[in-house]
């Protein structure tokens, strides 16, 4: 219960900063908030490990690292959405705060469902192992960005609702010639919400591959997401330089997919080996380190190289069907 109170308090703080006082976030402010949220997550992990033991503490840190790395890929898509709809900088905080709240709610629901299914059906580990397919898709489309404007939810919204051409301050709805219409900000919220659903479908099985404890899965997701707003403004200018991030995330998802399959197999035949939390943490850390260093080297030698979010499952990649496919 105390954990929920802490998370809600941090969420309320984030919401107040992002929506009550709309403003353009500078580098210094973004840095301080990012340090704050990472520090809170680390302190929680240390206290949690001392209370319940370092085995569970290691599971929390592994889950946090997985979710944090996946949240960076989330940021790529947020950047694309913001640029596609030309969201004014002073309203971007509000959009991000909404995205974080929606993501937390959706993931809480998916975590509860996932935990219930895993407790009832052991073969769910095998189904979650389909992350291998997601990993292959992400790697295949690592040089593409999702086509936000052709997203099913966005197209449906524009087809069903009258949408204004311009933003009306921070309003979601406004009146044009006496008729109530939604603003582009409403469409942006729809796009963010749809993205949250797609990312939750990937991230929840991924963190269940690190730990089977629903509580750890939830807090790892919560603390990784809470710092997303500040991290967005901190690394927006650096995201393009993480050239190999999508490839690295594909490797991590593939590794966790294999771990889930082995975990299912171990439940049937004890001679089938399991991958320990320590090994998982080491592999994830190594992949992220190699990915980051390789990206920096690539960007330094080739300034024109740009990173991509990778095609999101369920959202066609930008340029699909138009001859712009760029698999390496």
N, C-alpha and C positions, 0 to 999 in steps of 0.2 A: 504493500500500500504506500509506503514511504517513497518507493521508486516512482510510482505513478504520480505522486504529488510533485516530486522533483521535476519529472519530465513535463508535466502540465505547466508548472511554474516557468520553466525555461521556454516552453512553447508560447506562453502568454507574453513573456518578455520579448521574444522574437517577433510576435505578432504586433505588439505595441510599437516596437522600433520600426517595423516594416510598413505598417499601415496608418497609424495615428499621425506620424510625422513624416510624410513622404518627402524624400530628398535624394539627391545624387550622392551615392556612397563613394567616399574617397579611399585611396589605397591604405592610408593609416588606420582609418576606422575599420575597414575590412580585415586588416591584419590583426588588430586587437581583438575583434570579435572571434576570428578564426582560432587564435591562440586560446581564448577563453573556452570555447566549446571543446577543443581538443584536450585542454587541461582538465575540464570537467569529466570528459569520457575516461581519461587515464586515471584520474583520482578515483572515480567510481570503480574501475577495474581492479585497482590495487585493494581498495576497501572490500570489495566483493570477494576477491581471492583470499583475503585474510579471514573473512567470515566463513566461507564455505569450502575453502581449499584451493590450491593452485591448479588442480586439474580442471575444475570448472572455471577458474580465472583464465587459464590458457584458452579454454573454449570461447570465453567472452572476447578475449583479445583477437583470436583468430576470426571470429564472426565479425567483429568491428572492422578489422582490416579488410575483409572481403567486401562488406557493405560500403565502407568508405571508398574503396577503389571503384566499385560499381556506381557509386553516387557521382564520381567524377565523370563517368560516361554519361550519367544522367544530365550533368551540367552541359555537355556538348549539345544535347537535344534542346535543353532550355535556351541556350544561346541561339540555336537555329530558329526556335519559335519566336524569340524576342526580335531577331533580325527580320524574319519573314513578315511579321506583322508590324514592324517598326514601332515597338512599344516604347513610349517616352521613358527616358532613364529614371525620372522621378516616380514612375509607377511600377518599375520593375521589381522593387522590393515587395510591393503588395502581391504581385503575381507569384513571386517566389515563396512568400509566406503561405499563400493559398496552396501552392504545390506541395509544400512540406506537410501541411495539415492533412491534405487529401491523401498523401502518401502514407502518413502514419496510420490514419483510419483504415485505409485499404489493407495495409500490411498486417494490422492487428487482426482484421477479419481473416485474411489468408493464413496467418500463423495459427489461429485457432482451428481453422479447417484442416490445415496440414497436420497439426499435432493430433487431432482426432482421428484422421485417416491413418496416420502412422501407428497409432496405438491399436487400431482395429485390424489393419491389413498390413502385414509385413512386406507384401509385394509393392507397396507404395514407394519403398526405397528404389526399386527397379524402375518405377515410373518416373520418379524424380531424377533418376539417372539419365533421363532423356535430355538433361542439360548438355550431354554430348552432342546432340543434334543442334541445340542452340549455339554451342561453341563452334561447330562447323559452319553454321550460317553466319555467325558474327565474323569468323575469319574470312569466309568467302567474300563478304561485303564490307570488309574493314576499310576500304577506300571510298565508301559511299556515305551519304547522309540521308536520313529519312525524309521523305517528301511530305512535309507537314500539311501543306495546303490540300493535298489529295488524300489526307487521312479520312477514313470513313466517318468519324464523329464530326470532323470539321465540315466536310461536304454536306452531311445531313443537317447540321446546324444552319448552314447558309441557305440550304434549300427550304427548310421549314420555317425559318425566322427571318424577318426583315433586318438587315444589318446596315448601320450607317457607314459612311465612307471615312469619317474622321472620329478621333477620340474626343469625348466630351468630359474633360478633366479626368477624374478617376471613376466615373460612373459606369455601371454595367448596362443600364438602360437609360434612354432619353426620349424626348418627344421631338419629332420632325414633322412640321406642318400639321400638328394636332394628333399625329399617329405615334403610338409607342413603338420604339425600335430598340434593338440591342446594339451596343457599341462593339467595335473590334476587340475591346478588352474582354467582353463576354466570350467571344470566340477563342481568345487566347486561353482563358480559363478552361474551356472545353478541351483544347489541345493539350494543356498541361495535365488535366485529369486523365485523359486517355493514355498519355505517356506514362503516368504513374501506374496505371493498371498493368501495362505491358512490362514495365520494369519490375513490378512486384511479382509477376509470374516467373521471372528469372531469378530474382534475388532471394525469394523465400526458400525455394528448393536448394539454392546455393548455400545458404547459411545453415539449413537443416543438414547439409552434408558435413558441416563442421561440428555441430552439436544437436542432440535430440531434445534438449531442454527448451520448451516453449518460452520460458522466462528469459533465458539467455538470448534466444533468437529475437525476442521483442526488444530487449534493452540494447542489443547490438545494432538493430535497425534504427531505434529511436535516437541513440546518441550519434550515429553516423549521419542521420538526416537533419538533426537539429542545427548542425553547423553549415548546412548547405547554402543558406542565404548569404552568409558572410563569405564563404568559400567561392561562391559565384563571382562576386565583385573582386575578390583577391586574385583569382587565377584566370579571369576572362581573357586577359591579354596573353596568358601563357598557354592556354589550351591548344592553340594551333601548333605549338611546338612538341606536344606529346604525340609524335607521329606514330609510334608503335603501341599506343595504349590499347586500342581495340584488339590488336593481335595478342597482347599480353593478357587481357581479360578473357579472350577466347581460350588461351592455354589454362588459365585458372579455372574457368568453368568446365573445361574438359577434364582437368585433374579431379575436381570435386564430383563430376559425373562418374568417373571411374571409382572414386571412393565410395559413392552411394551404391553402385553395383556390387562392389566387393563386400560392403556392409550387409547387403541383402543376401549375398552368397554365403557369408560367414554364419548367418542365422540358420541356414539350411545345412551347411557342412562346415564344422569348426576348423577343418584343416585349411580352409580358404583364408588367407591373411587379411587383416584389417589395417588400414592406414591410421596411425595414431594422431592425436591432436598436435603433438610436437612436430611431427613430420609435416602435417598440413600447414602449420604456421611457418615452418622453415621454407617450404616450397612456395607458398604465397608471397612471403617476404622476398625471396630470391627472384621470383618472376617480376614482381613490381620494381625491384631495384634495377634489374637488367633492362627492363622495358624503359624506365625513366632515363637511365644513363645512355642507352642506345638512341633514344629519342633526342636527347640533348646533342649527342655527337652528330646525328643525322642533320639536325636543324643547323648546327654550326657549319657543316660542310656544304649543305644545300639549303640556303635561306628561302628558296621557293617551296620547299616541302611543307605540306599542311596536313594536320591531323583530321580525322573524320570520326564521327560517332559510331559508324557501322549501322547497317540497316536494322531498325527495331522490328522485332517479330510482329507481324500484323500490320505493319506500315510500309508501303512500297518504297524502295529506295529512290532518292531523287534522280530523275533521268531514266528510270526503268521504262523499257519499252520505247525509248527515244534514241537509242544508240549511244548512250553516255556511260555504259557499263565499263568500269575500269578495274577489273580484277588484275592483280599482278601475276 
